[in-house]
Structure formats: C-alpha cells, structure tokens
Amino acid sequence: MKITNTQSGPRGINTVNGAVLLNAGQSVDADVYAREQQHIESAGWFTIDGDYKADPVVSAAPVAASADISEIDRLKAELAAHDEEIATLKKPADDGTTVNTAPEALALFTTDGVHVNTAKAKAFLGDKVPDDATKDVIVAKLEELAAAV
C-alpha cells in the first residue's frame, strides 16, 4: 500500500516492519495491519492507497513459566513484609521507657532500634523539631541539648 503524509510536518505510522517517519508530503510503500486502520483514519494525517494487511493470528497468550510466577509470589511476600515493617516504624514506642534528659534521649536514640528511638527522640524534643525531621536533624538537636546540660 502507498502511504502519504498530508501534514505540514513529519508524522509517524506503525507498519508491519515497525514505525516509519514520513516528512511532509512524503510517500512510502509499506504494509500496515488492519488493526491500525481506525487509528490512521481518525488521525487524518495520511492518505492510503491500497489494502491493509490482515492482522496476524495469535493462538493464545504466552503462559508465564512457573519460575516467573514463584518469583512474583516471592516479591509479593517481600513487599507485604516491608509494609508490615513500615507500619511498625510509624507506631510510637510503647515499651514504657521514658527519657528525662537530652543525654538519655541521645543514648537511647543512638543505641536502640531506629524506629523506637526516632519516636522517643521526637517525643522528648516535642516541638523543637518538625514531625518530618530526619535522623540527622534529630541527632544534631539532641547533641545540642546534651551539650548544654
């Protein structure tokens, strides 16, 4: 079939052999599957002289190998574990440990698990650090307060 770009600039078209870029007014002889017809005609960018090629017959969708499926299941389980960990990290510490001084808070923050320490340090610092403060910001504020004691 003969395809001609009727636009003032370059336009692309999907052919049986891949995408083809046609400059303004340029023509090319190429085969195009029938499945592209509606798209091509609705765009109005080309004139087509000839018939579309019949769409290829596809027997069935490929079946993923069992290894691929097991890998997907493994990744889903890993993601679920990470989601649980994130939920735990977002919860404040509830082990009853309290801190009364900046040096105690700094010691807890730098020795215990990060999720517990972050919550404890933020609780100790209150409005001295924003809720979204990073670990570096919290440690710096605790060190500053501990040095002042």
BELPE-V68078 format. One record per residue. N is the residue number from 1. RES is the residue in one letter. OMEGA is omega in degrees with one decimal (none if undefined). Layout:
n,res,omega
N,RES,OMEGA
N,RES,OMEGA
//
This chain:
n,res,omega
1,M,179.2
2,K,-178.4
3,I,-179.7
4,T,176.5
5,N,-178.2
6,T,-176.0
7,Q,-177.8
8,S,178.7
9,G,-178.9
10,P,177.8
11,R,179.4
12,G,178.2
13,I,177.4
14,N,177.2
15,T,178.2
16,V,-177.2
17,N,179.0
18,G,-177.6
19,A,178.2
20,V,178.1
21,L,179.7
22,L,175.2
23,N,180.0
24,A,178.3
25,G,-178.0
26,Q,177.0
27,S,177.6
28,V,172.5
29,D,-177.9
30,A,174.0
31,D,178.5
32,V,178.7
33,Y,-179.6
34,A,-179.5
35,R,178.8
36,E,-171.6
37,Q,-177.1
38,Q,179.9
39,H,-178.0
40,I,-177.6
41,E,-179.6
42,S,177.7
43,A,179.8
44,G,-177.0
45,W,-171.6
46,F,164.7
47,T,-177.3
48,I,176.8
49,D,-178.8
50,G,-175.8
51,D,175.2
52,Y,178.1
53,K,179.6
54,A,178.4
55,D,178.4
56,P,178.8
57,V,177.8
58,V,-175.1
59,S,179.5
60,A,176.6
61,A,178.8
62,P,179.6
63,V,179.3
64,A,177.6
65,A,-178.4
66,S,176.9
67,A,178.9
68,D,-179.7
69,I,179.7
70,S,176.5
71,E,177.5
72,I,178.4
73,D,179.4
74,R,179.9
75,L,176.9
76,K,178.9
77,A,178.2
78,E,178.1
79,L,179.0
80,A,178.0
81,A,177.7
82,H,177.4
83,D,177.9
84,E,179.5
85,E,178.7
86,I,178.2
87,A,178.3
88,T,-179.1
89,L,-178.8
90,K,-179.6
91,K,175.6
92,P,178.7
93,A,-180.0
94,D,-177.4
95,D,176.1
96,G,179.6
97,T,177.2
98,T,175.7
99,V,-177.6
100,N,-176.8
101,T,178.1
102,A,177.9
103,P,176.7
104,E,179.1
105,A,179.1
106,L,179.0
107,A,178.4
108,L,-176.7
109,F,-175.5
110,T,-179.9
111,T,-178.9
112,D,175.7
113,G,-172.8
114,V,-176.9
115,H,177.8
116,V,-176.4
117,N,-179.4
118,T,179.7
119,A,-179.9
120,K,-179.0
121,A,178.7
122,K,178.0
123,A,179.4
124,F,-176.4
125,L,179.4
126,G,-176.7
127,D,178.0
128,K,174.4
129,V,177.6
130,P,-179.7
131,D,-177.6
132,D,-178.7
133,A,178.1
134,T,179.5
135,K,-179.4
136,D,179.6
137,V,-179.1
138,I,179.9
139,V,-179.9
140,A,-179.6
141,K,178.2
142,L,178.3
143,E,177.8
144,E,-179.9
145,L,-179.9
146,A,179.3
147,A,-178.3
148,A,-176.5
149,V,none
//
